[in-house]
Amino acid sequence: MLVNILTVGIIGSVIFTFFVIFMAYSGIASEMRDEEGNFKKTRNWKSFLGGIIFIVFLFGLLFYGNQQFIDSLLEKPKYFELFLN
């Protein structure tokens, strides 16, 4: 279980780093705030796209980690084991 956590954690950290770099250099993050630094009331397509990509990344990483954990076991894990993973 620890090997799976470390493997998925490293993969997730690398992907998250590239995601943050993409958000910073594409201008999506700056589109979400106004000149004073407050969040805008209206959202444009760039901020909506950035949010969707981030949600897909989070749930995709959880799904991938649990799928790798299930594949590494001989029997089906219980819910608590998947939660800890």
C-alpha positions as CSV (number, residue, x, y, z in Angstrom):
1,M,0.0,0.0,0.0
2,L,2.8,2.4,0.8
3,V,4.5,1.8,-2.6
4,N,1.2,2.7,-4.3
5,I,0.7,5.8,-2.3
6,L,4.2,7.0,-3.1
7,T,4.0,6.1,-6.8
8,V,0.6,7.9,-7.3
9,G,1.8,10.8,-5.1
10,I,4.8,11.4,-7.2
11,I,2.8,11.1,-10.4
12,G,0.2,13.5,-9.0
13,S,2.8,16.0,-7.8
14,V,4.5,16.1,-11.2
15,I,1.1,16.5,-13.0
16,F,0.0,19.2,-10.5
17,T,3.2,21.1,-11.0
18,F,2.7,21.2,-14.8
19,F,-1.0,22.2,-14.2
20,V,0.1,25.2,-12.0
21,I,2.7,26.2,-14.6
22,F,0.0,25.9,-17.4
23,M,-2.5,28.0,-15.4
24,A,0.1,30.7,-14.6
25,Y,1.5,31.1,-18.1
26,S,-1.8,30.6,-20.1
27,G,-3.5,33.5,-18.3
28,I,-6.3,31.4,-16.9
29,A,-5.5,32.3,-13.3
30,S,-5.3,36.0,-14.0
31,E,-8.7,35.9,-15.8
32,M,-10.4,34.9,-12.5
33,R,-9.4,38.1,-10.6
34,D,-10.0,41.7,-11.3
35,E,-7.5,44.6,-11.1
36,E,-7.8,44.8,-7.3
37,G,-7.1,41.0,-6.8
38,N,-10.7,40.1,-5.9
39,F,-12.5,37.2,-7.6
40,K,-14.7,38.3,-10.5
41,K,-18.4,37.8,-10.2
42,T,-18.8,36.5,-13.8
43,R,-16.7,33.7,-15.2
44,N,-15.5,33.5,-18.7
45,W,-14.7,30.3,-20.7
46,K,-11.0,30.3,-19.7
47,S,-11.8,30.2,-15.9
48,F,-14.5,27.6,-16.4
49,L,-12.1,25.5,-18.5
50,G,-9.4,25.7,-15.8
51,G,-11.8,24.6,-13.1
52,I,-13.0,21.7,-15.1
53,I,-9.5,20.6,-15.9
54,F,-8.6,20.8,-12.2
55,I,-11.7,18.8,-11.1
56,V,-11.0,16.1,-13.7
57,F,-7.3,16.0,-12.5
58,L,-8.3,15.5,-8.8
59,F,-10.9,12.8,-9.4
60,G,-8.8,11.1,-12.1
61,L,-5.9,10.9,-9.7
62,L,-8.1,9.4,-7.0
63,F,-9.5,6.9,-9.5
64,Y,-6.1,5.9,-10.8
65,G,-4.6,5.5,-7.3
66,N,-7.4,3.3,-6.1
67,Q,-7.4,1.3,-9.4
68,Q,-3.7,0.6,-9.0
69,F,-4.2,-0.4,-5.4
70,I,-7.0,-2.8,-6.3
71,D,-4.9,-4.4,-9.0
72,S,-2.0,-5.0,-6.7
73,L,-4.1,-7.0,-4.1
74,L,-5.2,-10.6,-4.3
75,E,-8.6,-10.0,-2.7
76,K,-11.0,-7.1,-2.9
77,P,-10.2,-4.3,-0.5
78,K,-12.6,-2.9,2.0
79,Y,-13.9,0.6,1.8
80,F,-11.7,1.8,4.7
81,E,-8.5,0.5,2.9
82,L,-9.5,2.4,-0.2
83,F,-10.2,5.5,1.8
84,L,-6.8,5.3,3.4
85,N,-5.1,4.8,0.1
